[in-house]
Amino acid sequence: MEIAHSDSADADIAAAAAELDGQRLLAVNVEPLQGRSTFTFDLGGLLETSPYDDSEDEQWLVYRVSGDVFTYRADGHYRWGPSDEQPGNDIWLPLMLNQI
């Protein structure tokens, strides 16, 4: 059952986020050619992302305790490195299908 989507009211999006709060992330399925990603959680939660307008927009980020961040764009490129990286110094690499 869908609780919210990108055009939903803020309260509905907050309710959807609350449903995922406390769930453990089990898997991330990325489709670089389509720009879609699916996050699967242990208590049945599911989060799906897809491109909005600009395929070079950052679509999602995952932070590590170390301070590193994995950033994924809808064009299938990613960046992995320190979260305090200066703009312009980042290197975007294509996510290859066999990396998933």
C-alpha positions as CSV (number, residue, x, y, z in Angstrom):
1,M,0.0,0.0,0.0
2,E,1.5,3.4,-1.0
3,I,1.5,5.9,1.7
4,A,3.0,8.8,-0.2
5,H,4.8,9.9,-3.3
6,S,6.9,13.0,-4.3
7,D,3.8,15.2,-4.9
8,S,2.1,14.2,-1.7
9,A,1.3,16.6,1.1
10,D,4.2,17.1,3.6
11,A,2.2,15.4,6.3
12,D,1.7,12.3,4.1
13,I,5.5,12.2,3.3
14,A,6.2,12.5,7.1
15,A,3.9,9.6,7.8
16,A,5.6,7.5,5.1
17,A,9.0,8.4,6.6
18,A,7.7,7.5,10.1
19,E,6.7,4.0,8.8
20,L,10.3,3.4,7.8
21,D,11.8,4.8,11.0
22,G,13.5,2.0,12.9
23,Q,13.4,-0.5,10.1
24,R,16.7,-2.1,9.0
25,L,17.7,-1.6,5.4
26,L,18.1,-5.1,3.9
27,A,18.8,-4.3,0.2
28,V,19.1,-1.6,-2.4
29,N,18.3,-2.5,-6.0
30,V,19.6,0.1,-8.5
31,E,18.6,0.3,-12.2
32,P,21.2,2.7,-13.6
33,L,19.7,2.7,-17.1
34,Q,16.3,3.7,-15.9
35,G,17.5,5.9,-13.0
36,R,15.4,4.0,-10.5
37,S,16.2,2.5,-7.1
38,T,14.3,0.4,-4.6
39,F,15.2,0.1,-0.9
40,T,13.8,-2.9,0.9
41,F,13.5,-2.9,4.7
42,D,13.1,-5.7,7.3
43,L,9.6,-5.0,8.4
44,G,8.2,-4.8,4.9
45,G,8.9,-1.2,4.2
46,L,9.7,-0.3,0.6
47,L,11.0,3.0,-0.8
48,E,11.2,3.6,-4.5
49,T,13.1,6.5,-6.2
50,S,13.0,7.6,-9.8
51,P,14.3,10.6,-11.7
52,Y,12.3,13.8,-11.5
53,D,13.6,16.3,-14.0
54,D,17.4,16.7,-14.3
55,S,19.2,13.3,-14.5
56,E,22.3,14.9,-12.9
57,D,20.4,15.7,-9.6
58,E,21.5,13.8,-6.6
59,Q,18.8,11.2,-6.1
60,W,19.9,9.7,-2.7
61,L,22.7,9.6,-0.3
62,V,23.9,7.0,2.3
63,Y,26.2,8.3,5.1
64,R,28.6,6.1,7.1
65,V,29.6,6.7,10.6
66,S,33.1,7.4,9.3
67,G,31.9,10.5,7.6
68,D,32.0,9.1,4.1
69,V,28.9,9.3,1.9
70,F,27.8,7.4,-1.1
71,T,25.8,9.7,-3.4
72,Y,23.8,8.4,-6.4
73,R,22.4,10.4,-9.3
74,A,19.5,9.4,-11.5
75,D,21.9,9.2,-14.5
76,G,23.5,6.1,-13.0
77,H,26.6,7.8,-11.7
78,Y,27.9,7.8,-8.1
79,R,30.4,9.4,-5.9
80,W,32.0,7.9,-2.8
81,G,34.0,9.9,-0.4
82,P,34.1,12.4,2.5
83,S,30.9,14.2,3.1
84,D,32.8,17.5,3.4
85,E,34.2,17.3,-0.1
86,Q,34.5,20.7,-1.7
87,P,32.2,21.3,-4.7
88,G,34.0,20.8,-8.0
89,N,36.5,18.3,-6.5
90,D,34.1,15.4,-6.7
91,I,34.5,12.6,-9.3
92,W,31.4,10.9,-10.6
93,L,31.7,7.3,-11.8
94,P,29.2,5.3,-13.8
95,L,27.6,2.5,-11.7
96,M,28.1,-0.7,-13.8
97,L,25.4,-3.3,-13.8
98,N,27.9,-5.9,-12.5
99,Q,28.6,-3.7,-9.4
100,I,25.1,-4.1,-8.1
